[in-house]
Amino acid sequence: MQGYLDSSDTLDARRFFVAVKRLADSLSYGTDRSPFLGAGIEYVQSRTYQWGDPIRAIDWKVTARTGRLYIREYEAPKQMPCYLLLDTSASMAVSSTPRSKYAQAVHIAGGLAFACLDRMSPVGMVGVGSSSMRIEPSLSRQQIMQWLHRLRSYRYDEATELGRRIAELSPTLKSRALIIALSDLHDPEGVPALKLLAQTHDVVLIQMRDPAEQELRGAGFIRAQEAESGRSFVTHGRAQWLDQPTLETDLKKAGIDHLVVETDKPFAHRLRHFFASRDLLGKGAR
């Protein structure tokens, strides 16, 4: 179909799904509590011990203070739904390396989706390009396989719609959710929308970056072409791409966890460490 490219040039379908599952296993390995689940089991109150209550549930601090046996009571486990916001715009497909930002993002989205399911957390997906694509959270592995297969073919003329898609998604979220955005942040409305979303939800930003974007930051005046619109313009490297230190500060103040993934560098171990750190810091248990 005209206007579409196939991202399967580096991996066939079978090898792609094997690679995705391997990433999911790496993200899940060695974690007793999931960095994806959210609230988990939360303490509610202590009450007096009753015959038949499990000994391991005794609240020893209250028992020592009162001289009577007390039991700690907890809420039932909560499952925080996860939405993966995948940037499908044209700039994600432009690449100076064998693997594009888009191909890398699809791989990561698949690994995160299956890692969520390993911890029984429903996962959905929202495409944040021009074409509308939204999959509601579920625990269906087949559904994930279907949207991953669909995403392996993509348009190369979509505009960036990160800010707009977040504005559409936010009012429909009835409870706290984990939002993981995978984008190169070429939409100037993207970061403000993420910061607003983080006021009520747990937000993670995985910023996809091609090495050429970093190298051009200090360049002089250059002639360039916008991937989404085809519009030519003259600019200079320092103005065209995000000021990374300022971005880091803004995201940190907003409570957004941020990871930069370079397309020319290994990412699995950094991704695993990133989410493991969120778990240890209790970010997934707010």
DRENLOMAR-372278 format. One line per 10 residues: number of its first residue (from 1); their letters; for each residue z, y, x of N, C-alpha, C. Coordinates in steps of 0.02 Angstrom, whole numbers. Layout:
residues N
NUM	a	Z,Y,X,Z,Y,X,Z,Y,X; ...
//
This chain:
residues 286
1	mqgyldssdt	0,-60,42,0,0,0,0,62,44; -43,110,26,-49,170,66,16,210,64; 36,237,120,97,276,123,158,236,143; 149,171,155,205,129,173,195,98,242; 251,86,276,251,50,339,298,-9,333; 286,-60,373,329,-119,374,372,-116,437; 439,-120,427,484,-116,484,496,-184,515; 456,-233,498,467,-301,523,427,-316,587; 403,-263,621,361,-274,680,402,-303,738; 467,-292,739,508,-318,794,541,-384,776
11	ldarrffvav	557,-395,712,590,-457,690,557,-480,626; 541,-546,622,517,-572,559,577,-577,511; 563,-594,448,615,-592,397,674,-639,414; 659,-699,435,713,-747,450,757,-722,507; 726,-700,561,764,-675,619,802,-612,601; 774,-570,558,808,-509,537,873,-526,501; 871,-571,453,931,-588,415,982,-625,458; 959,-663,507,1005,-694,554,1041,-640,595; 1004,-590,617,1034,-535,656,1084,-496,614; 1067,-485,550,1113,-449,505,1177,-488,495
21	krladslsyg	1171,-554,484,1231,-595,473,1273,-599,536; 1241,-600,594,1278,-601,657,1319,-536,665; 1289,-480,646,1325,-416,649,1383,-417,600; 1373,-443,540,1427,-447,491,1484,-490,517; 1469,-546,549,1521,-589,577,1560,-553,632; 1524,-513,672,1557,-475,725,1605,-423,696; 1584,-390,642,1626,-340,611,1688,-370,578; 1681,-432,553,1736,-465,518,1782,-503,564; 1759,-519,624,1797,-563,669,1864,-533,689; 1917,-573,681,1982,-554,707,2019,-503,667
31	tdrspflgag	1996,-488,606,2032,-438,565,2065,-473,506; 2132,-468,503,2169,-495,447,2164,-449,387; 2163,-383,399,2153,-335,347,2086,-302,357; 2051,-294,301,1984,-267,307,1984,-191,315; 1942,-164,359,1934,-92,362,1893,-66,304; 1868,-111,260,1826,-92,204,1863,-93,137; 1918,-130,132,1948,-143,67,1982,-83,35; 2011,-40,74,2044,17,45,2119,5,36; 2144,13,-25,2216,16,-35,2253,-49,-20; 2221,-105,-32,2254,-169,-17,2315,-179,-60
41	ieyvqsrtyq	2369,-209,-33,2431,-221,-69,2479,-164,-54; 2501,-129,-106,2543,-70,-96,2613,-82,-125; 2662,-59,-88,2732,-65,-110,2744,-21,-171; 2779,-48,-221,2794,-11,-282,2868,6,-287; 2911,-45,-283,2982,-33,-290,3021,-94,-266; 3088,-87,-263,3131,-144,-249,3174,-157,-311; 3186,-221,-325,3228,-240,-382,3277,-293,-359; 3328,-307,-401,3378,-357,-383,3346,-427,-381; 3372,-467,-336,3348,-536,-327,3363,-578,-389; 3313,-618,-408,3322,-665,-463,3307,-736,-437
51	wgdpiraidw	3342,-785,-468,3334,-854,-447,3260,-874,-448; 3238,-902,-393,3168,-924,-388,3124,-875,-351; 3147,-814,-339,3107,-766,-300,3099,-791,-228; 3040,-780,-197,3029,-803,-128,3073,-765,-79; 3101,-802,-32,3145,-771,18,3108,-719,60; 3044,-733,74,3006,-687,117,2996,-618,85; 3009,-612,19,3000,-548,-15,3063,-506,-16; 3117,-530,15,3180,-493,15,3172,-427,53; 3197,-374,22,3197,-308,54,3262,-303,93; 3259,-318,158,3319,-323,198,3354,-256,208
61	kvtartgrly	3316,-202,210,3347,-136,220,3390,-117,160; 3362,-125,99,3400,-109,39,3459,-157,31; 3447,-221,47,3500,-272,42,3559,-254,87; 3543,-233,149,3596,-215,196,3634,-153,173; 3598,-106,142,3630,-44,121,3674,-53,59; 3654,-98,14,3690,-106,-50,3737,-166,-50; 3725,-214,-5,3765,-274,-6,3744,-325,-58; 3688,-311,-91,3660,-358,-141,3588,-373,-123; 3564,-432,-142,3496,-452,-126,3446,-414,-170; 3396,-385,-136,3342,-350,-171,3275,-379,-148
71	ireyeapkqm	3225,-375,-193,3157,-400,-181,3109,-341,-182; 3063,-341,-135,3010,-290,-135,2953,-312,-182; 2932,-267,-226,2877,-281,-272,2816,-241,-251; 2756,-270,-260,2694,-240,-238,2645,-237,-296; 2598,-191,-290,2542,-191,-336,2495,-248,-320; 2456,-268,-369,2405,-319,-356,2354,-290,-307; 2322,-332,-266,2272,-307,-218,2217,-267,-253; 2197,-213,-221,2143,-172,-247,2080,-182,-206; 2025,-179,-239,1960,-186,-205,1924,-120,-210; 1920,-83,-155,1886,-19,-155,1811,-31,-150
81	pcyllldtsa	1772,-8,-199,1700,-17,-195,1671,23,-137; 1618,-2,-108,1585,31,-52,1513,49,-71; 1494,110,-58,1425,132,-66,1396,147,3; 1339,117,18,1303,132,79,1248,182,63; 1251,241,93,1200,292,82,1151,289,140; 1092,263,128,1043,251,181,987,303,178; 980,340,232,928,392,237,860,358,245; 816,367,195,749,337,197,695,389,209; 714,448,236,666,502,245,621,489,306; 568,528,310,517,519,362,545,527,432
91	smavsstprs	592,573,441,618,585,509,653,524,537; 678,480,493,712,419,516,662,370,546; 599,375,527,548,328,551,514,351,615; 521,417,632,492,443,694,535,419,752; 502,392,804,541,361,857,508,368,925; 549,378,977,524,378,1046,543,312,1081; 574,267,1043,596,202,1070,564,146,1030; 566,84,1054,537,29,1017,566,20,947; 628,40,938,661,32,873,678,101,844; 657,113,783,669,178,751,740,184,725
101	kyaqavhiag	759,246,710,824,258,679,828,221,612; 772,218,576,772,185,511,785,110,518; 748,78,564,757,5,573,829,-10,594; 857,31,637,925,21,660,974,30,601; 962,80,560,1006,94,503,1005,38,452; 946,10,439,941,-46,392,980,-106,418; 973,-120,483,1011,-175,514,1086,-165,506; 1110,-105,520,1181,-90,514,1204,-93,442; 1164,-67,396,1182,-69,325,1190,-141,301; 1146,-185,323,1151,-255,304,1215,-287,331
111	glafacldrm	1230,-273,395,1291,-300,425,1354,-276,389; 1356,-211,373,1413,-184,338,1420,-213,268; 1363,-222,234,1365,-249,166,1395,-319,165; 1372,-363,210,1398,-431,211,1471,-433,236; 1489,-387,280,1559,-383,301,1604,-363,243; 1580,-319,200,1618,-301,140,1628,-363,96; 1575,-400,86,1581,-460,43,1628,-512,72; 1630,-516,139,1676,-563,170,1748,-548,152; 1763,-485,135,1830,-464,115,1834,-451,40; 1784,-477,3,1784,-472,-70,1784,-400,-94
121	spvgmvgvgs	1749,-357,-60,1743,-288,-81,1672,-277,-106; 1663,-256,-169,1596,-246,-196,1559,-191,-159; 1494,-201,-149,1455,-153,-110,1391,-136,-147; 1374,-71,-145,1312,-47,-175,1273,-7,-124; 1214,16,-143,1171,52,-96,1135,108,-133; 1130,166,-98,1093,223,-125,1044,246,-71; 980,249,-88,930,277,-43,933,353,-48; 935,387,8,942,460,6,879,494,32; 822,466,14,758,498,25,731,524,-41; 667,539,-44,637,566,-106,635,515,-162
131	ssmriepsls	618,453,-146,614,402,-198,684,380,-218; 693,371,-283,759,354,-309,772,279,-302; 827,261,-270,847,191,-263,922,188,-263; 950,157,-315,1023,151,-320,1041,82,-346; 1082,47,-308,1106,-19,-326,1182,-14,-336; 1206,-30,-395,1277,-25,-409,1316,-79,-370; 1379,-64,-351,1419,-112,-312,1429,-178,-349; 1422,-232,-311,1434,-299,-338,1454,-344,-281; 1472,-405,-298,1490,-456,-249,1434,-507,-240; 1373,-488,-257,1316,-534,-255,1281,-531,-187
141	rqqimqwlhr	1282,-586,-151,1245,-591,-88,1170,-589,-102; 1149,-619,-156,1078,-619,-173,1053,-548,-184; 1093,-506,-216,1073,-436,-227,1065,-399,-162; 1110,-411,-115,1105,-379,-49,1041,-401,-14; 1027,-466,-17,966,-492,14,905,-458,-16; 906,-446,-81,848,-417,-115,837,-345,-92; 892,-304,-91,880,-234,-72,866,-226,3; 894,-272,44,876,-271,115,803,-287,125; 778,-336,88,707,-355,93,664,-296,71; 684,-263,18,647,-205,-7,646,-148,44
151	lrsyrydeat	701,-138,79,707,-83,126,667,-95,191; 647,-157,203,609,-172,264,540,-141,262; 516,-124,202,454,-85,196,474,-16,170; 449,37,201,472,104,185,415,154,187; 423,208,150,375,263,152,387,304,215; 334,334,241,343,377,299,329,451,282; 331,467,216,319,536,196,374,562,149; 433,531,149,487,553,106,525,611,137; 546,657,95,588,712,117,661,690,121; 702,727,158,773,713,163,809,739,101
161	elgrriaels	848,696,69,882,714,7,956,695,9; 987,694,67,1056,672,73,1103,714,29; 1099,780,34,1143,823,-5,1132,813,-80; 1070,809,-101,1055,802,-172,1080,735,-199; 1069,681,-162,1090,615,-185,1166,610,-189; 1201,642,-144,1274,642,-147,1297,680,-209; 1265,736,-223,1282,776,-283,1270,736,-346; 1220,693,-347,1206,650,-405,1257,593,-410; 1277,566,-353,1321,508,-352,1393,527,-369; 1418,582,-343,1488,600,-348,1516,599,-419
171	ptlksralii	1483,630,-468,1512,631,-536,1516,562,-569; 1478,514,-544,1477,448,-575,1531,402,-547; 1566,422,-495,1617,381,-464,1682,388,-503; 1702,336,-538,1760,339,-582,1826,326,-545; 1823,296,-486,1883,282,-447,1866,294,-373; 1919,294,-332,1909,306,-261,1863,254,-231; 1817,275,-189,1768,230,-159,1761,245,-85; 1738,195,-50,1720,204,21,1646,220,24; 1628,277,53,1559,299,58,1540,298,132; 1489,259,149,1465,256,218,1394,282,219
181	alsdlhdpeg	1384,340,250,1317,370,254,1286,353,322; 1223,331,320,1185,317,381,1125,364,381; 1127,415,423,1076,468,420,1070,502,488; 1012,534,499,1003,575,559,1022,648,547; 1045,663,485,1071,729,467,1019,785,474; 957,771,458,906,823,458,907,865,395; 948,846,346,956,886,286,1014,935,296; 1001,1000,296,1055,1049,307,1109,1047,253; 1094,1019,195,1143,1013,141,1185,950,146; 1168,906,194,1201,841,199,1275,846,217
191	vpalkllaqt	1290,881,271,1360,885,295,1404,920,244; 1385,978,216,1428,1009,164,1441,962,105; 1391,923,85,1400,877,29,1448,821,48; 1444,796,109,1490,744,132,1562,771,135; 1570,832,158,1637,862,163,1668,870,94; 1628,889,45,1653,895,-24,1672,827,-52; 1631,777,-37,1644,709,-60,1708,681,-30; 1722,700,32,1781,674,67,1847,700,37; 1844,749,-7,1905,774,-39,1934,723,-87; 1893,678,-112,1917,629,-162,1901,556,-143
201	hdvvliqmrd	1861,547,-90,1841,479,-72,1848,469,4; 1846,406,25,1850,388,95,1778,389,122; 1764,436,167,1694,447,189,1687,432,264; 1634,395,279,1617,378,348,1545,400,360; 1532,431,417,1464,451,434,1442,416,498; 1388,378,492,1357,348,551,1292,386,563; 1293,426,615,1236,471,630,1187,435,676; 1127,424,651,1075,392,690,1040,445,733; 1030,430,798,1000,480,842,951,447,890; 893,477,894,842,457,943,855,494,1008
211	paeqelrgag	846,463,1066,860,499,1129,819,563,1138; 760,567,1108,719,627,1114,753,687,1082; 791,676,1029,826,730,996,879,761,1041; 912,719,1080,963,743,1126,930,780,1185; 875,752,1210,843,781,1269,813,850,1255; 791,860,1192,758,923,1175,807,979,1159; 871,963,1154,919,1015,1136,920,1074,1185; 911,1061,1248,913,1115,1297,845,1142,1316; 794,1121,1279,726,1140,1297,713,1214,1280; 659,1241,1308,639,1309,1290,602,1309,1225
221	firaqeaesg	555,1356,1216,518,1358,1154,469,1299,1150; 468,1268,1092,425,1209,1082,388,1216,1016; 329,1184,1011,293,1178,948,307,1109,920; 327,1106,857,347,1043,827,318,1038,757; 327,978,727,303,966,659,357,930,621; 375,956,562,426,925,521,399,859,493; 436,805,504,412,739,484,403,733,409; 449,762,369,445,753,297,387,791,265; 376,854,288,327,897,254,261,903,292; 262,888,358,202,898,398,193,970,421
231	rsfvthgraq	240,1013,404,235,1085,421,245,1095,496; 200,1132,528,208,1148,599,250,1211,606; 289,1214,660,330,1273,673,344,1278,747; 364,1338,768,383,1350,837,458,1364,838; 494,1331,882,566,1339,886,588,1327,958; 653,1323,969,677,1303,1035,729,1249,1026; 735,1206,1076,775,1146,1069,846,1159,1047; 876,1213,1070,947,1225,1054,956,1239,980; 906,1269,948,913,1288,878,894,1232,831; 853,1186,852,824,1139,805,872,1082,787
241	wldqptletd	913,1061,832,957,1004,817,1029,1026,812; 1070,985,781,1140,1002,767,1179,1016,830; 1225,1064,825,1273,1076,878,1327,1022,872; 1323,971,915,1364,912,907,1440,926,911; 1464,965,959,1536,979,960,1561,1013,897; 1523,1061,871,1542,1094,808,1542,1045,750; 1492,1002,748,1488,951,697,1549,906,698; 1567,883,758,1625,839,766,1689,873,740; 1697,936,756,1756,972,734,1758,979,658; 1701,997,629,1697,1006,556,1712,940,520
251	lkkagidhlv	1684,886,544,1694,821,511,1767,798,517; 1796,810,576,1866,790,586,1912,829,540; 1900,894,532,1941,934,487,1934,911,415; 1876,885,397,1864,862,329,1890,791,318; 1914,758,371,1939,690,364,1884,638,363; 1827,654,391,1770,608,392,1766,574,460; 1767,508,461,1759,471,524,1685,470,542; 1670,482,607,1601,495,628,1585,453,689; 1528,419,687,1504,380,744,1430,395,754; 1411,411,816,1341,421,834,1312,356,862
261	vetdkpfahr	1257,334,834,1223,273,857,1155,293,887; 1147,282,952,1084,296,986,1037,236,981; 974,249,967,927,194,957,910,157,1021; 925,186,1079,907,153,1142,968,121,1175; 1024,115,1139,1085,86,1168,1113,32,1123; 1148,-18,1152,1182,-69,1111,1232,-36,1065; 1239,-62,1004,1283,-29,956,1334,-75,923; 1324,-141,926,1367,-186,888,1441,-180,908; 1454,-179,974,1523,-176,997,1556,-110,979; 1517,-55,982,1544,10,964,1558,14,889
271	lrhffasrdl	1515,-16,850,1524,-17,778,1587,-56,759; 1595,-113,791,1654,-154,778,1718,-118,798; 1718,-86,856,1777,-50,879,1792,9,833; 1740,42,810,1748,100,766,1784,80,701; 1761,26,669,1792,6,606,1860,-27,618; 1868,-61,673,1934,-90,689,1985,-34,699; 1964,21,731,2008,78,742,2028,110,676; 1981,114,629,1997,141,563,2051,98,530; 2046,32,537,2095,-13,507,2164,-3,539; 2166,1,605,2229,9,640,2262,75,625
281	lgkgar	2221,126,612,2247,192,597,2265,201,524; 2251,148,485,2267,151,414,2217,191,373; 2158,206,402,2110,246,365,2086,210,303; 2083,144,307,2059,107,249,2113,95,197; 2173,122,207,2228,108,161,2256,170,129; 2213,221,122,2238,283,92,2232,279,17
//
